[in-house]
Amino acid sequence: MSEQINIKFLPANQTLWLDLMTENDDEEQKNKCDQNKKYLNEMLLSSMQMQNIMVLAGCGTSLGEVGGPSMKDLWNLCTKELKKSKMDYSDAAKNVSKITGYNISDENKVNIEEMLSLCEAYVQINNNNNDINNFIEHCKTKILEACSFETTEEALDGHRTFIHRLSRRRVRDSRLKIFTTNYDNCFEKSAGHQGLVVINGFSFASPRVYDSRYFDYDIIRRDSKADNITNYLEGVFHLYKLHGSVNWERNIDDKIEEKKATPKGVCMIFPARGKYQQSYIQPHLELMARYLSSLRDPNTCLLVCGFGFNDNHFAEPIISAIETNPYLKVIIVDKDAEKMLNHKSTGRVNQYWNKLKVMSTNGENVWFINATFTAFSKLIPDLRSLTPAEKIVHNIKNIVREND
């Protein structure tokens, strides 16, 4: 069963969260919720009609019914095994803990990224330690297996709705750009289920080989009756997998093919502090460059979904873009958004959530929505359902807002 979340949002330059749901039958509360829904819908509608839309999707988009692993799941898979009918730390994990000094006694504080970071730091000094090297390879194998999960079309309802509505924008606008830190293929599978076209940097012929120039290509529909008339194809979007993918395999020629990957050949940046440095080698360097460039584009709406702002190299550019790009709107969606902004209710709050809260309160165009990815996807207005008259009205409103 999916987790029930109280859906609410915090508008820019405000401190009071607005509810979209009420648990009682109070008529006044219902009316307030209805007004809040209209307010949010208007904001999302104007945002979805901005010239550029980019998405940063984190692991939160693949949790729940989708079946993706959480960081806690990865910890258990990498460090534990069945012993005497119960799960306990493996001898290898205990040995690595002893060698690196990483404390695994407190289950509430352990983190596979921190442990692998210590392992990688250790092998920089002593690369001949087989116990550490074997443990790192074991973790990579487990993580690759866990992120290669199979899921159903029904479980991908949130992804399907999300890309269906966002990719139906005006064809004269730039293509939807989805940047994701996830390794899985949820967005690709969702696109395939509804006949949408994904441009992900791979060639269109087999074998599919990565080349960043494919991001500069587009797809048009040519009218067979009039050779000089062409139209951009609907339902096309760009997908940038910033940390690589479970189906990216680096071959002996150092080229990346789209195929079922092996633990040794997979092109993925595994969880560790060193992933910051790895982001600046190819193909991740090109993907990172496009991410940074998109944040600087004028008239841009950035949707941040299920991203905890724990990766500094992705979070820091967002803060910088808010400060320097006056035409940037940021909408942050997280099922724990309210908790993240509340110092007293959670220990997960980090520096970037604090900065974003201050920026929003001080007038920057930063909105927060407390909702799961699936619930949010259903809040996105269906642009194709608008009548021509409604589109004109909304376009006029957008022009008036921009000139205010």
C-alpha positions in Angstrom: 0.0 0.0 0.0 1.2 3.5 -0.8 2.0 5.8 2.1 -0.7 8.4 2.9 0.8 11.9 2.8 -1.0 15.1 3.8 -0.6 17.1 0.5 0.1 20.8 1.1 2.3 23.5 -0.3 4.3 26.5 0.8 4.2 29.4 -1.7 7.2 31.6 -2.3 7.5 34.5 0.1 5.2 32.9 2.6 5.6 31.1 5.9 2.2 29.3 6.2 1.6 26.0 4.5 -1.6 25.6 2.6 -3.6 22.3 2.8 -5.1 20.6 -0.2 -6.9 18.0 2.0 -9.0 18.0 5.1 -9.9 15.1 7.3 -13.1 16.6 8.7 -16.5 17.7 7.2 -16.1 21.3 8.1 -17.5 23.3 5.2 -15.2 26.2 5.7 -12.1 24.0 5.7 -13.3 22.3 2.5 -13.8 25.7 0.8 -10.3 26.8 1.9 -8.8 23.6 0.4 -10.7 24.2 -2.8 -9.3 27.7 -3.0 -5.8 26.4 -2.3 -6.2 23.8 -5.1 -7.1 26.6 -7.5 -4.2 28.7 -6.3 -1.7 25.8 -6.8 -3.2 24.8 -10.2 -2.8 28.4 -11.5 0.8 28.4 -10.4 1.6 25.0 -11.9 -0.3 26.0 -15.1 1.8 29.1 -15.6 5.0 27.3 -14.7 4.4 24.5 -17.2 4.0 27.1 -20.0 7.4 28.6 -19.4 9.9 28.4 -22.3 12.1 25.9 -20.5 11.2 23.1 -18.1 13.9 21.0 -16.5 13.5 18.3 -13.8 15.9 17.0 -11.2 14.7 13.6 -10.1 16.2 11.8 -7.1 15.8 8.4 -5.6 12.4 9.5 -4.0 10.8 9.1 -7.5 11.6 5.4 -7.5 10.6 4.4 -4.0 7.3 2.9 -2.8 5.2 1.0 -5.2 7.8 1.4 -8.0 10.0 -1.0 -6.1 13.3 0.9 -6.1 15.7 0.4 -3.2 16.2 3.1 -0.5 19.7 3.9 1.0 18.7 1.7 4.0 17.9 -1.2 1.6 21.3 -0.8 -0.1 23.0 -0.8 3.3 21.3 -4.1 4.3 22.0 -5.7 0.9 25.7 -4.8 1.0 26.5 -5.5 4.7 24.2 -8.3 5.9 23.5 -11.9 5.3 21.3 -14.6 6.7 22.7 -16.2 9.9 20.9 -18.7 12.0 17.5 -17.7 10.5 18.0 -14.0 11.0 19.8 -11.2 9.2 23.1 -10.1 10.7 26.3 -8.4 9.6 28.4 -10.5 7.3 32.0 -11.4 8.4 33.3 -9.3 5.5 31.4 -6.2 6.6 32.6 -6.7 10.2 36.2 -7.1 9.0 36.0 -3.9 6.8 34.4 -2.0 9.7 37.4 -3.0 11.8 40.0 -2.1 9.2 38.5 1.3 8.3 37.2 2.2 11.7 33.6 2.7 10.5 31.1 2.2 13.3 28.3 -0.2 12.3 26.9 -0.6 15.8 24.3 2.2 15.5 21.7 1.1 12.9 20.2 4.7 12.9 23.5 6.3 11.8 25.0 3.8 9.3 25.2 4.8 5.6 26.5 2.8 2.7 27.9 5.9 1.0 30.0 6.8 4.1 31.3 3.3 4.5 32.3 3.0 0.8 33.9 6.5 1.0 36.2 5.2 3.8 36.9 2.1 1.7 37.9 4.1 -1.3 40.0 6.4 0.8 41.8 3.3 2.3 42.6 1.7 -1.1 44.2 5.0 -2.2 46.8 4.4 0.4 46.8 0.6 0.4 45.5 -0.9 -2.8 46.7 -4.4 -2.0 44.2 -5.1 0.7 42.0 -7.8 -0.8 39.4 -7.6 1.9 38.6 -4.0 1.1 38.8 -4.5 -2.7 36.5 -7.5 -2.5 34.0 -5.7 -0.3 33.8 -2.8 -2.7 33.2 -5.2 -5.7 30.6 -7.0 -3.6 28.8 -3.7 -2.9 28.8 -2.7 -6.6 27.4 -6.0 -7.6 24.6 -5.8 -5.0 23.7 -2.2 -5.9 23.6 -3.0 -9.6 21.3 -6.0 -9.0 19.1 -4.0 -6.7 18.7 -1.1 -9.1 18.0 -3.4 -12.0 14.6 -4.2 -10.5 11.6 -5.1 -12.6 8.4 -3.3 -12.0 4.9 -3.2 -13.5 3.2 -0.6 -15.7 0.7 0.0 -12.9 3.5 0.8 -10.4 4.9 3.3 -12.8 1.7 5.3 -12.9 3.4 8.3 -11.4 6.2 8.3 -14.0 3.7 7.7 -16.8 1.5 10.6 -15.8 4.4 12.9 -15.1 6.1 12.6 -18.5 2.8 12.3 -20.4 1.6 15.7 -19.1 4.9 17.5 -19.3 5.9 16.3 -22.7 2.6 17.6 -24.2 3.8 21.2 -24.1 3.8 23.4 -27.1 6.2 22.1 -29.7 7.6 25.6 -30.2 8.9 25.5 -26.6 12.1 23.7 -25.8 12.0 20.0 -25.1 11.4 18.8 -21.6 14.7 18.0 -19.9 14.8 15.3 -17.1 18.0 15.1 -15.2 18.1 12.1 -12.8 20.6 10.7 -10.3 18.8 7.3 -10.4 20.3 4.3 -12.1 17.0 2.5 -12.9 15.0 2.7 -16.2 11.7 3.9 -14.8 11.4 6.9 -17.1 12.5 4.9 -20.2 9.9 2.2 -19.4 7.2 4.7 -18.8 7.9 6.4 -22.1 7.8 3.1 -23.9 4.4 2.2 -22.4 2.8 5.2 -24.1 4.8 5.7 -27.3 6.9 8.7 -26.2 10.4 9.3 -27.6 13.4 9.5 -25.3 16.5 11.3 -26.4 19.2 10.0 -24.0 22.4 10.6 -25.8 22.5 7.2 -27.6 22.6 6.5 -31.3 19.4 5.5 -33.0 21.0 2.4 -34.7 22.2 -0.8 -33.1 24.5 -1.1 -31.3 23.3 2.0 -29.4 26.4 3.9 -28.6 26.6 7.0 -26.4 27.6 10.3 -28.1 26.6 13.6 -26.5 25.9 15.2 -29.9 22.6 13.2 -30.1 21.2 15.6 -27.4 21.4 18.3 -30.1 19.3 16.3 -32.5 15.5 16.5 -32.7 12.7 14.6 -34.4 10.3 16.1 -36.9 7.2 14.9 -38.8 7.4 15.6 -42.5 4.1 16.0 -44.4 4.1 13.5 -47.3 1.8 15.7 -49.4 4.0 18.8 -49.0 7.7 18.3 -48.9 8.4 21.8 -47.6 6.1 21.5 -44.5 7.6 20.0 -41.4 6.5 19.9 -37.8 8.2 18.9 -34.6 7.1 15.5 -33.3 5.0 15.6 -30.1 5.9 13.6 -27.0 9.7 13.9 -27.2 11.9 14.6 -24.2 15.5 14.6 -23.1 16.8 12.2 -20.4 20.1 12.9 -18.7 21.2 10.1 -16.3 23.8 12.0 -14.3 25.2 9.0 -12.4 24.9 6.5 -15.2 22.5 3.6 -15.7 22.1 -0.1 -15.1 22.1 -0.6 -18.8 25.2 1.4 -19.7 28.2 -0.9 -20.4 31.7 0.5 -21.1 33.3 -1.8 -23.8 36.9 -2.6 -24.5 37.1 0.4 -26.9 36.0 2.7 -24.0 32.7 3.3 -25.7 29.5 3.1 -23.8 26.8 0.8 -25.2 23.1 0.6 -24.1 22.9 -3.0 -23.1 22.6 -5.2 -20.0 25.6 -4.2 -17.9 28.0 -6.3 -15.9 29.4 -5.2 -12.4 32.9 -4.7 -13.9 31.8 -2.9 -17.1 28.8 -0.9 -15.9 29.1 2.9 -16.3 27.7 4.1 -13.0 28.9 6.4 -10.3 28.4 4.3 -7.1 27.5 5.9 -3.8 30.7 7.4 -2.2 32.1 10.8 -1.6 34.3 10.3 -4.6 31.3 10.6 -6.9 31.9 14.4 -7.0 35.2 13.8 -8.7 33.8 11.1 -10.9 31.2 13.5 -12.2 34.0 15.3 -14.0 35.0 12.4 -16.3 33.2 11.4 -19.4 30.3 10.8 -20.1 29.3 12.3 -16.7 31.2 15.5 -17.5 29.1 16.3 -20.5 25.9 15.5 -18.6 27.0 17.8 -15.8 27.8 20.6 -18.2 24.3 20.4 -19.7 22.8 20.4 -16.2 24.7 23.6 -15.3 23.9 25.2 -18.6 20.1 24.5 -18.3 20.0 26.2 -14.8 21.3 29.4 -16.5 18.7 29.5 -19.3 16.2 32.4 -19.0 12.5 31.7 -18.4 13.1 28.3 -16.8 11.1 26.3 -14.4 13.1 23.7 -12.3 11.1 20.9 -10.8 13.0 19.1 -8.1 11.3 15.8 -7.3 12.4 13.3 -4.6 15.9 14.8 -4.3 17.2 15.2 -0.8 19.9 17.8 -1.6 22.6 15.4 -0.2 24.7 15.6 -3.3 26.6 18.9 -3.1 27.6 19.0 -6.7 23.9 19.1 -7.8 22.6 21.1 -4.9 25.1 23.9 -4.9 24.5 25.0 -8.6 20.7 25.3 -7.7 21.5 27.7 -4.9 23.8 29.7 -7.2 21.2 29.7 -10.0 18.5 31.1 -7.7 20.8 33.9 -6.7 21.9 34.8 -10.2 19.1 33.8 -12.6 16.2 36.2 -12.2 14.0 34.3 -14.5 14.3 30.9 -12.7 11.3 29.4 -10.8 12.0 26.5 -8.5 9.4 24.0 -7.4 10.6 21.4 -4.8 8.5 18.3 -4.3 9.2 15.9 -1.5 7.0 13.7 0.7 8.9 15.1 3.7 9.2 18.7 2.5 7.5 20.2 5.5 9.7 18.1 7.9 12.8 19.1 6.0 12.1 22.8 6.6 11.3 22.2 10.3 14.4 22.0 12.5 12.5 20.5 15.5 10.8 17.6 13.7 13.7 15.9 11.9 17.4 15.4 11.9 17.5 15.1 8.1 17.5 18.8 7.5 20.8 19.9 5.9 22.3 23.2 4.9 20.6 23.4 1.5 17.1 23.0 2.8 17.8 25.8 5.3 19.2 28.0 2.5 16.2 27.3 0.3 13.8 28.2 3.1 15.5 31.5 3.7 15.5 32.3 -0.1 11.8 31.5 -0.4 10.9 33.6 2.6 13.0 36.5 1.3 11.1 36.7 -2.0 12.9 34.3 -4.3 10.6 32.3 -6.6 11.0 29.0 -4.7 7.9 26.9 -3.9 7.6 23.7 -1.8 5.1 20.9 -2.2 4.7 18.2 0.4 3.6 15.2 -1.7 4.8 12.0 -3.1 6.0 11.9 -6.7 2.9 10.0 -7.8 0.5 12.4 -6.0 2.3 15.4 -7.5 2.2 14.0 -11.0 -1.6 14.0 -10.8 -1.6 17.7 -9.7 0.2 18.7 -12.9 -2.4 20.4 -15.2 -3.1 18.7 -18.5 -2.1 21.4 -21.0 -3.7 19.6 -24.0 -7.2 19.8 -22.3 -7.2 23.6 -22.4 -9.4 25.3 -25.0 -7.7 27.9 -27.3 -9.5 30.7 -25.4 -8.2 29.5 -22.1 -4.7 29.3 -23.5 -4.9 32.9 -24.7 -6.1 34.0 -21.3 -3.3 32.2 -19.5 -0.7 33.6 -21.9 -1.9 37.1 -21.3 -1.8 36.6 -17.6 1.8 35.3 -17.9 2.8 38.4 -19.9 1.2 40.7 -17.3 3.1 38.9 -14.5 6.4 39.2 -16.3 5.9 43.0 -16.8 4.9 43.7 -13.2 
